C-alpha cells in the first residue's frame, strides 16, 4: 500500500459523545488495517486492527469497520473520555510486505 | 521486556554535523523499522530490516541518510551532514516474524529521538 488518506485532521467532541475517523486507501492488495494512538510527546501504540476477511471488530469503546469494495475503513470511539484525547493514525499494509503506510493523523480533543 | 529502546532521546546539533541515532529492538523481533515524524509530512517510513538485512530503503530521503543493522539487537540511523530540514522525531519500531505474536503485523514503537538541527 502506498497511499492512505485520513479525515478529519482535527476533531473536537464533547465528553460522552462519539468520535469517528475515516480513512481511504487505493491499493486493492491491502489486507491489514491498524489504528495507532499517539498521546502528546509519547510513542504511537496500536489500539485496534482489522484484516480484510472481517468487516467489523470491537474492543470495548472502540470499533473499526472496513468496506473493501469502497476501500475505506473507520475508527469509532463511543462514550468518549478525556483520556481519549490524542492523535490517531490509520495505516494500511499488505500481509506479504510488512511495511505500513500511515495516514496523516487526526487530533482528537475531548472537551470535559 | 523493556520494549524498544532508542538513544539519545534528544539531540541538538549544528548544521553540517554528523548525527547517529541508535535503536535496540525487542528481543526476538525479526523486523526493525525507522520512521521520521514531522508536522508537515506525518509519519514516514525511511527503511526497514528483516533479520538484519535492509529490505526497503525507498523512503530514505537522500544519500545523507544511511542505516545499518550489524546484529539482531542493534541498529543505527546516521545523517551526515545534517541540515535544519532534518529536524524531526525519529522513531524506531520492531515486530515479530510470522511465528511470533498473534497480531503478527503489530509494530512496537520506541520512545523516539527528537532531533533539532540548528
Interface residues (C-beta under 8 A of the other chain):
Chain A: X32 X34 X42 X43 X44 X45 X46 X49 X89 X93 X95 X98 X99 X100 X101 X102 X103 X104 X105
Chain B: X31 X33 X42 X43 X44 X45 X48 X50 X55 X56 X91 X95 X103 X105 X106 X107 X109 X110 X111 X112
